[in-house]
Amino acid sequence: MNFSFWEQDSWFTNIDYTVIGSGITGLNCALRLKERFPLAKVLVLERGLLPNGASTKNAGFACFGSLSEILDDLGSHSEEEVLELVQKRVKGLELLRKNVGDDNMDFQLNGGYELFTKDDEELFEECRSKMHEINRLLKPIFKEDVFSVRKNGFGFENIQQNLIFNRFEGQLHTGKMMSVLLQKVQASGVKLLNNVSVNSFSEGNASVEVNTDNFSFKTNKLLIATNGFASQLGLSEVKPARAQVLITDPIENLKIKGTFHLDRGYYYFRNVGDRILFGGGRNLDIQAEETCDLELTDLIQNRLEELLKTTILPKKEFSIDRRWSGIMGVGEKKKPIVKQVSENVYCGVRLGGMGVAIGSHVGRELADLIE
């Protein structure tokens, strides 16, 4: 691109820090950099018109893990690792609420519920039998019992009639959350450019040359916060994981309120006012959903509609307002990757589908790697 002197001087000269990705992690990283280095020139690059991964496309769950998920994590992680994961998610949510404000993002603490299909009686019994043990494990964080058993009072069908209730789970409005974060970042003096895709970067003696789809420039330090798209920049420890979602039109006399997990967390739904937002199903074809493509598939969308009809809204008429997908970053371990990649390149990625909870914390950790 043929930049004018003014454009080159204001946006692309003497850049101290460049952050790739304007999602929750990237924006919190930029805010923290400005907090630590008020006079620094900080630039954020975003490939989409809006944050293009999952930060504006998620379901708006303020959660830290269902009971079955925590039990599953204990099968591949130590108790100390699981406790650290939950602690980081809780701290991340606290930081998000502090930065944005509950009212500004419609934060509601309505609690969360885990549903179990009729075929999952064994899993439910395992969760119930180990609930006391998990409550004991989490007591240092929450000071109270987290999980309890409740009857199905929502009219759900084709499930076990007891649900696992999590009193500390909340929900929020993703769009409002990101709008406030974007406003805070720009008000701090950070420069933000949208519709800029970073194709590659190369490191010199004291700087990094960043090559985008339209131009190149140099920055002193490069911080990668692209999560699900991290593998496109050479971070092979992160795999993309597409999450498909739909939302209904308003439903008359909807009694469902809260956040809900089904089938080991592979499905999740919540009320958005008098609508139902419903997502998940990537377990139907894990390999096909390891993609950065934001398309939708009939296989998953049809299954979401079927579960709405047979399980969630069995006696309600409903219609679908819209459908979309987002890209998460996952890997063999649940712990996020926050590290120095090379002398002048850093990354904060692999949020494991917990970006709302952990993104703020990871962003700050990423910025704090800078000495």
N, C-alpha and C positions, 0 to 999 in steps of 0.2 A: 504494500500500500504506500502511496505517495503522501506521507504526513507533512503537514506544514511545520514550520519552525516552532510555532506555539504548541501544536499537538505533541511533537517530539519532546519538547522541553518540559511540558507539564506532566505528560503521562509516561514517557519511556526513557527518561534520562535520570541517572543517579538513583535507581530503584534499590532500596535496601532489602526489602522482603517481598517476594511474590508468592501468593497462596493460590494453588490450583483447586478450584471447587468452592462454590458459594453456598454450600449446604450448612447444616448446623455446625459441623466440625470446622469447616473453613472460616465461617463468620466469627465463631468464638476464638479461633486462632488469631484472626486479624484484630479483633478487639483486644485480646491479651497482648499482642505485639505492640499496639498503640499505647496500652496501659504501661508496659515496661519501657518502651522507647518512644516517647511522645513526639520527638522531632523526626523520627524515621519516615521515609516514604514507603508506604505499604500498598501494594496492588493486589487485587483479587481478580482472577480470571474465571469465567463461567462459560461452559460450552453452550448452555441453553438460554432461551429468552428468560426463563425462570430457572432456579436450581433444578438440574436435570436428572438427578439420581433418585433419591427417595425422600428428601427432606420436605418437598411440597407435595409428595404423592403418597405418603404413608397414611396409616389408618388413624393416627392421632391417639395412640395408646400411651399413657404414662405408666408403664409397667416395668417390672424388674425380673419377671420370670414366674411362670405358673408352677404349681406344685410338681406336676409330672415332668416339667422341663428341668427343674432343679434336681429331681431324683435322677433324671437321665444324665445330667451334667456330672453328678457324683459317680456315675459309672466310668467316666473317662477323665475326671479331674479329682484332685484331693479336696478334702473339706476346706482347707485353707484357700485353695484356688477358687472354689465356688463362693465362699464367703467374700473374697476379694472382688469377684465379679459383681455380686449383688451390691456390695458396698459402693463400687464405682458407679453403678447404675443409679443408686439412691442419691449419691452425691451429685451426679450429673443432673438428675431431675431437680434437686434443690437449687443448683446453679441456674438452670433454665428458668425456674419460677422466679428467682431473684432478678435475673437479667430482663425478663420479659414482663413479669407481673401476671398474677392469676387472672385478673379481670381482662387484661389485654388479649389473652388467648383462650378465653372461656374455659379455664381450667375448672374441672368438677371432680370431686372425690366421691364418686358413686360406688366404688368398690368393683372388684372383678370376680368373675365366676369361671370355673372350668367345668365343661360338660363332658360326659362320657357316653359313647354310643352303646347300644345294647350289646354289641360284641366286645365291649371293653370293660366287662364286669371285673375281670382279673386285674386290669390296670387300676380301676377305681378302688378295689380292695387293697391293692398295694399302697396307693396314695393315702387312703384312710389309715391303714395300719402304721404308716411311717410319718404321719402328719405331726405327731407329738415330737418326734425326733427332729424334723425340719424346723418346727417352731422353736425348739431348744437351740438349734444351730443359728437361727436368725435373731434370737433374743438380744444379743449384744448390739444389733443395729437398730431394731425397732422398739425394744424395751417391753413389748407385748407380744402375744400370740398373733401370728399373721394369718394362718389358715384355719378354717373351721368348716363344718358340714352344714349345708342348708338344703331344704326341700326345693324341688322344682316348682316355683310359684309363678312361672312366666308362660305356661301353656306349651312349652316345648314338647315335642313328641319324638318317639324312637330313640330315646336316650335313657340312661339310668336315672331313676327318680330323685337321687341325691346329687347335689352339686358341691364342689369345693369352692368356698368363698374366701376371697382375699380382700380384707378391709382397707388395705393401703394402696390399692390400684386406682388410677384416675384416668381421665380423658381430657383432650384439649382440641382446639381448632387449629389445625396445622397451618392453614393459610395466614391466619392472624398472627400466629407465632412467628412465622418467617418474615412477615411484613415488618413487625417490630424490630426483629434482629437486623434486617436490612437497613432500616432507618437509623438504628444505633450505630451501625458500622459506618454509614456514610456521614453521619453527624460527627464521628470521631476524626474524620479527615482521611479515612481509607478510600482509595479510588477503586471502583468496581466496574469491570467491563464484561458485558454479556455477549453471547454469540461468538465466543472466541474458543476454538478447540486447540488444545496443545497437542501437537503431533509427536514431538520429541524434545529432548534437551541434551546439552553437552556441557561438561564441566571444564573450565579453564583453571588457571592458577589461583585467581582470586574472585571468580564470578562464574555464573552459569548462563549459557546462552539458551534461550527458550525459543523454540520454533513452533509457531502456530500455523493455522491454515491460511493466514493472510500476511503475516509479518513475523519478524524475529526481533529480539531485544535481549539485553543483558540485565541480570539482577545479581546482587551480592549473595543472597540466600534464596533457595527455592523450597517451599513447603507443600507437599502433596496431600490433599485432603479430598480425594475423589472417590474413596471407598469402593463401591461396586465396579468402577471403571479403572481401578488401580492397575489391573493387569495390563491394560493398554499402554501404561507407562513403565512397564518392566517389573512390576511388583507381583511376582508369580505366586506368592503365598496367599493371595486373595482371589477368590472366584466370584464372578457375578451371580446373583440369584434374583431372578425376576419374580415379583409379587404382583398378581393380578387382583383387581378390586372392582367392585360395583357398588352403587348406592341407589336405593329406591326413591321413588317420588314420596311425598308425605303420605303417611298411613293414618287413617282415622282411628282414634282411640288406642293408639299404640301404648302398651303398658310396659314395654321392655326398656329398662334404664340401667346403664352400666356398660362394662366391657366384658367380653366373653371369649373363651378359648375352647376349641373343640378338636378332637382327634390329635392329641399330643401337641397341640399348638399349631398344627399345619393349617387349620382354619381359625378365623377370628372375626368377630363381629361386634358391633356396638350401635347404640342409638346416636343419631345426630339430630337432636330435636325430636321430631316425629318421623324420622326416616331411619332405615337400617342400612348401615355400611357393612359390607361383607367382603372378605378377601381370603386369599390362600389357595391351597390346592396344588402347590408346586410338587408335592410328593406323588402326584399322579404321573408325572414324567420329569423326574429330577434332572436328567441329562438335557432335555430340551429347554428347561428353565434356567440352565446355566448359560445365560446369554445377556448381552447388553442391548438387545433389540427390545424396544418398548411396545411391540405388537401384542395383540391378544390372541388366545387360542380358543376354538370351540370346545375342546376337551374340558378345559378348566371352567370357562364361563358357563357351560351347560351344567356342570356339576354344582357350581355355586347356586344357580337358579333352582336346581333340583333340591338341594338342601334347604333353601329358603322355603320351598313349598312343602316339603315333607317333615322338616324338623323345627325350623325357627318360626315360621309364620304359617302353620298348617291350616289355620281357619281364617286367614286374612287374604283379602284381595290386595295385590300389589302390582306395581309396574316399575320398570327400571328407568331411572333418570339418565345415568351415564356410567361408563366403564373406563378404566384406565389401568396402567401398570407402572411400577417403579422398580429400580434396580438396587438391590442390597449388596453388601460385600460380606462373604462368609469364608470359612476355611476349616482346617482340621481342628483348630482350637478356638474357643470362644473369646479368649483374651485379645483385646485389640492390639494391633501392631503400632507402637509409637516409638520411633527410633530414628537415629541418624543413619542415612543410607550411604553417604559419602561426605567429603569434607564440607560441602556447601549445600547438600540436599538432605531433606528430612521428610518423614511421612507419618501420618496418623490415619490409619485405615483399618479395615476388617472389623466393622461394628456389629456383625452377626445378627442383623435384624433388630437391633436395640438402639438405633440411632437417636431416637427422641430421648431416651433415657441417658445414653452415655456420650452422645455427641458433644455436648458442652464441655464435659470433663476432658474428653480426648483432645478437643481443640485447645484447651488451656495447657494440657500436658505437652502438646506439640510445640506450642509457642515457647514454653519454658525450656525446651531443649536448646534454644539459642543462648549462647553464653555472652 
